[in-house]
Amino acid sequence: MINVTQIDLPELDIYVVFLKKIWSSKWVTNNGEFLQSLEAKLAEYLRVKNLLAVANGTVALQIAFKALGLQGEVITTPFTFAATTNVILWEGLTPVFADIDPETFNIDLHDVEQKITDRTSAILAVHVYGNPCSVRELQRIADRYKLKLIYDGAHAFAVEYDQQPVLNFGEASTLSFHATKIFSTIEGGAIVFRDEDAFEKAKLMRNHGIRSEEEVVLPGLNAKMNEIQAAMGICALATIDDKISKRGELYRRYKEQLKGIPDITFQTITASKYNYAYMPVCFVSRQQRDAVYSELVNNGIKPRKYFYPLTANFDYFKEQNIDLVAKYILHTASDIAGRVLCLPLYTDLSAEDVNHITGLISQFIHT
């Protein structure tokens, strides 16, 4: 089976060198040597300040919300992974869904502004598949209405917009280092803060609010990244440029071989530097998308209907008799979610694999 994604693991002998040091020191967590090294290396590579590594990308969003003091309603996109919406609910906030742009698949600026009320405290935008949002326009909206602007950058590792790191926009940006991501610590994530005070507060939140052995100053949680994860990240960072380059070659091969099929369209990429995190394609209809999906699975290839369904369509909203798709008129998001399919894309995927996948799609559509 060719899966939609596959983790990039470092050479085992290289990783073992780090493990031996951990075994020797017996220091496995609590701000160890490798965690500090990874944070410094990531900040330098990504060209950001105030970067805090945490246990996963979901808790990164939770801490960002707490550190920035969000309340009431948060305007966000329904075209995203479950964690984006779930964190809003988990923190006792109310998600308000805006529609998406039909070309970039990112949150629609006009609809964001239409959804702002006196209860709105923040905008949570997602760089969908790593594709940068309209960051300057969103900032103008946030400034106009005095809102916090947070980015879920789970897919946006090393992405740049107008030659600037996309993670530097907004009050905070979060990253996921899950095994499915282009840069992975198996589980893990990070937060980048614009404000140093928020960063220092989040640093305390990451470790139960502990300032010293005898001083706990706020109600935090355990969101620490351990040394084994951090060592994995150091290894992964050493080869990340080669991985992005290889993925770019495969991404372009996909587009070249599929662009002649009239029923297929692609996301419009706005990045000045892209990471090729995913290979989304849109078919002419849901019926065609689902048929292609079944054809690929039957041939040992596992793509993903990502993101489908919309988070606004999750059963726990329906159980409360809330039809959020109808309430918020999410026409474009519903349309794209019904037609999109992410094809396999990872570093060890071969050009021959891409040829095989595109050949199956072309043959099926033209049959």
C-alpha positions in Angstrom: 0.0 0.0 0.0 1.3 3.5 -0.9 -0.1 5.7 1.8 -0.9 9.4 1.5 2.1 10.2 3.7 5.1 8.5 5.3 7.4 9.7 8.1 11.0 10.6 7.2 13.1 8.8 9.8 16.8 9.7 10.2 19.6 7.2 9.6 19.4 4.9 12.7 23.1 5.1 13.4 22.9 8.9 13.6 19.9 8.8 15.9 21.6 6.2 18.1 24.4 8.6 18.9 21.9 11.0 20.5 20.2 8.1 22.3 23.5 7.0 23.8 24.0 10.5 25.2 20.5 10.5 26.7 21.1 7.1 28.2 24.4 8.3 29.7 23.0 11.5 31.2 19.7 10.0 32.3 18.2 13.4 31.5 15.1 12.6 29.4 12.8 15.6 29.9 12.4 19.0 31.7 14.2 21.4 29.4 17.2 19.2 28.6 20.2 19.8 26.4 18.6 18.5 23.2 15.4 20.5 23.7 17.3 23.7 24.2 19.5 22.9 21.1 16.4 22.1 19.0 14.7 25.3 19.9 17.7 27.4 19.0 18.3 25.5 15.7 14.6 25.9 14.7 14.6 29.6 15.6 17.7 30.1 13.4 16.5 28.0 10.5 12.9 29.4 10.5 14.1 33.0 11.1 11.8 33.5 14.0 12.1 34.7 17.6 10.3 33.5 20.7 9.9 29.9 19.6 8.7 27.4 22.2 8.7 23.7 21.6 5.9 21.7 23.1 4.5 18.1 23.2 2.2 18.4 20.2 0.5 20.8 17.8 -2.8 20.7 19.6 -1.4 21.8 22.9 0.5 24.5 21.0 -2.8 26.1 20.1 -4.2 25.6 23.6 -1.2 27.5 25.2 -1.3 30.2 22.6 -5.0 30.8 23.4 -4.3 30.9 27.1 -1.2 33.1 26.8 -3.2 35.6 24.7 -6.2 35.6 27.0 -8.9 34.8 24.4 -12.6 34.9 25.3 -16.0 34.7 23.7 -16.0 33.9 19.9 -13.2 33.0 17.6 -13.6 33.3 13.9 -12.0 30.3 12.1 -12.3 28.1 9.0 -14.2 24.8 8.9 -11.8 23.5 6.2 -9.1 22.2 8.5 -8.1 19.3 10.7 -10.3 18.5 13.8 -7.8 20.0 16.3 -8.3 23.6 15.0 -12.0 23.5 16.0 -11.6 21.2 19.0 -9.2 23.5 20.7 -11.6 26.4 20.5 -14.3 24.2 22.1 -11.8 22.7 24.7 -10.9 26.2 25.9 -14.5 27.1 26.4 -14.7 29.4 23.4 -17.2 29.6 20.6 -16.1 28.8 17.0 -17.6 31.0 14.3 -17.0 29.6 10.9 -16.1 31.7 7.9 -16.1 30.4 4.3 -12.9 29.9 2.3 -11.4 31.3 -0.9 -12.1 29.0 -3.9 -8.5 29.4 -5.2 -6.2 29.3 -2.2 -8.6 27.3 0.1 -7.7 29.7 3.0 -10.2 31.7 5.0 -12.1 34.2 3.1 -11.3 37.8 4.1 -14.7 39.3 3.3 -16.6 36.6 5.2 -14.3 37.0 8.2 -15.2 40.7 8.4 -18.9 39.8 8.0 -18.7 37.5 11.0 -17.2 39.9 13.5 -19.4 40.9 16.5 -18.9 42.5 19.9 -18.2 39.0 21.2 -15.3 38.3 18.9 -11.9 38.2 20.5 -9.7 36.6 17.8 -9.3 35.2 14.3 -7.8 31.8 14.0 -6.7 31.3 10.4 -5.1 28.2 8.9 -2.3 28.1 6.3 -4.1 25.3 4.5 -1.7 22.6 3.1 1.0 25.2 4.0 -0.3 27.8 1.6 0.0 31.2 3.2 -3.2 33.1 4.1 -3.6 36.8 3.1 -1.6 37.7 6.1 -1.4 41.5 5.6 -5.1 41.9 4.9 -6.0 39.7 7.8 -3.8 41.8 10.0 -5.5 45.0 8.9 -8.9 43.5 9.8 -7.6 42.3 13.2 -6.2 45.8 13.9 -9.3 47.6 12.7 -11.5 45.6 15.2 -8.8 45.2 17.9 -8.7 41.4 17.6 -6.0 38.9 18.3 -4.7 37.1 15.1 -3.5 33.5 15.5 -2.3 31.2 12.8 -2.5 27.4 12.8 0.6 26.8 10.8 0.6 23.0 11.3 1.5 22.6 7.6 3.6 25.7 7.2 7.1 24.7 8.3 9.7 26.8 6.5 7.1 28.5 4.3 7.6 32.1 3.3 5.3 34.8 2.0 6.8 37.7 0.1 10.2 36.5 1.2 9.2 36.7 4.9 8.7 33.7 7.2 5.0 33.2 7.4 5.4 32.2 11.1 6.2 35.9 11.9 2.7 37.1 11.1 0.0 37.4 13.7 0.3 37.5 17.5 1.2 33.8 17.5 1.7 30.9 15.0 1.7 27.3 15.9 3.4 24.3 14.3 2.8 20.5 14.4 5.7 18.1 14.3 3.5 15.0 14.1 4.8 12.0 12.2 2.7 13.0 9.2 4.4 16.4 8.9 7.3 17.4 6.7 9.4 18.1 9.8 8.7 15.6 12.5 9.7 14.8 16.1 7.2 11.9 16.0 4.8 13.9 18.2 5.5 17.5 19.0 4.9 21.1 18.0 5.9 24.7 18.6 4.6 28.2 19.1 6.1 31.4 17.8 5.0 34.5 19.6 5.4 38.1 18.4 5.3 39.4 22.0 8.1 38.4 24.4 5.8 38.7 27.5 3.3 36.2 26.0 6.3 34.0 25.2 7.5 34.0 28.8 4.0 33.4 30.1 3.6 30.4 27.7 7.0 29.1 28.8 5.6 28.9 32.4 2.3 27.3 31.1 4.3 24.6 29.4 5.5 23.3 32.7 2.6 23.6 35.2 3.3 27.3 35.9 6.5 26.4 37.8 9.0 29.3 38.1 11.3 27.6 40.6 11.4 24.6 42.9 9.2 26.4 45.5 7.2 28.8 43.3 4.3 28.0 41.1 2.9 31.3 39.6 0.0 30.3 37.3 -2.1 27.2 36.4 -0.2 25.6 33.7 -0.1 22.0 32.3 2.4 19.4 31.2 3.1 20.3 27.6 6.9 19.6 27.5 8.7 18.0 24.7 11.1 15.3 25.9 14.7 14.7 24.9 14.0 11.7 22.7 11.6 13.8 20.6 14.0 16.7 20.5 16.9 14.5 19.3 14.7 13.2 16.5 14.0 16.8 15.6 17.7 17.7 15.5 18.3 14.8 13.1 15.4 15.7 10.9 16.4 19.3 10.7 19.9 18.4 9.3 18.3 17.0 6.1 15.2 19.1 5.8 16.3 21.1 2.7 16.9 18.0 0.7 13.5 16.6 1.8 11.7 19.8 0.7 13.6 19.7 -2.6 12.7 16.1 -3.3 9.0 16.7 -2.5 9.0 19.7 -4.8 10.2 17.6 -7.7 7.4 15.1 -7.0 4.8 17.9 -6.6 5.8 19.4 -10.0 5.7 15.9 -11.6 2.1 15.4 -10.4 1.0 18.8 -11.7 2.7 18.3 -15.0 1.1 15.0 -15.6 -2.4 15.9 -14.3 -2.8 19.5 -15.7 -4.0 18.2 -19.1 -7.1 16.6 -17.6 -10.0 19.1 -17.8 -11.8 17.7 -14.7 -8.8 18.4 -12.4 -7.8 21.7 -10.8 -5.2 22.7 -8.3 -4.9 25.0 -5.2 -3.4 28.4 -6.1 -0.1 28.7 -4.2 0.7 32.2 -2.8 4.0 31.3 -1.1 7.3 32.8 -2.2 8.9 29.7 -0.7 6.8 26.6 -0.4 7.4 23.3 1.4 5.3 21.0 -0.7 3.6 19.5 2.4 0.6 18.0 0.5 -0.6 17.2 -3.0 -4.2 18.3 -3.1 -6.2 18.0 -6.3 -9.9 18.9 -7.0 -12.1 16.9 -9.2 -15.2 18.1 -11.0 -17.7 16.6 -8.6 -17.9 14.6 -5.3 -19.0 11.5 -7.3 -15.9 11.7 -9.4 -13.6 12.3 -6.4 -15.1 9.3 -4.6 -14.9 7.1 -7.6 -11.2 8.0 -8.1 -10.5 7.4 -4.4 -12.0 3.9 -4.7 -10.1 3.1 -7.9 -6.8 4.1 -6.2 -7.5 2.1 -3.1 -8.3 -0.9 -5.2 -4.9 -0.5 -6.8 -3.0 -0.4 -3.5 -2.8 3.4 -3.2 -4.3 5.2 -0.2 -5.0 8.9 -0.8 -7.0 11.0 1.7 -10.2 13.1 1.5 -8.5 15.9 3.4 -10.3 17.9 4.6 -13.6 16.1 4.5 -16.0 16.5 6.2 -15.8 20.1 7.3 -15.3 20.4 11.0 -18.6 22.3 11.1 -20.3 19.1 10.0 -19.0 17.0 13.0 -21.6 14.9 14.7 -21.1 16.6 18.1 -22.5 19.8 16.5 -25.4 17.9 15.0 -26.2 16.3 18.3 -26.8 19.8 19.7 -29.2 20.5 16.8 -26.8 23.0 15.4 -26.5 22.9 11.6 -23.4 25.1 11.3 -22.9 24.7 7.6 -26.4 26.1 7.0 -26.1 28.7 9.7 -22.9 30.1 8.3 -23.5 29.5 4.6 -20.2 27.7 3.9 -20.8 27.2 0.2 -17.3 27.2 -1.0 -15.9 25.2 1.9 -18.6 22.6 1.3 -17.9 22.5 -2.4 -14.1 22.1 -2.0 -14.4 19.5 0.8 -16.6 17.4 -1.5 -14.1 17.5 -4.4 -10.6 17.5 -2.9 -8.3 14.5 -2.7 -4.8 14.6 -1.3 -2.5 12.2 -3.3 0.5 10.4 -1.8 3.5 12.7 -1.3 6.6 12.0 0.8 10.3 12.0 0.4 10.7 8.3 -0.3 8.0 8.2 -2.9 9.5 7.5 -6.3 8.9 9.2 -9.6 7.7 5.9 -10.9 5.1 5.8 -8.1 3.9 9.2 -9.2 3.7 8.1 -12.8 1.7 5.1 -11.8 -0.8 7.1 -9.7 -1.3 9.8 -12.4 -1.7 7.1 -15.0 -4.4 5.4 -13.0 -6.3 8.7 -12.5 -6.0 9.6 -16.2 -7.1 6.2 -17.4 -10.0 6.1 -15.0 -11.3 9.6 -15.9 -11.0 9.0 -19.6 -12.6 5.6 -19.5 
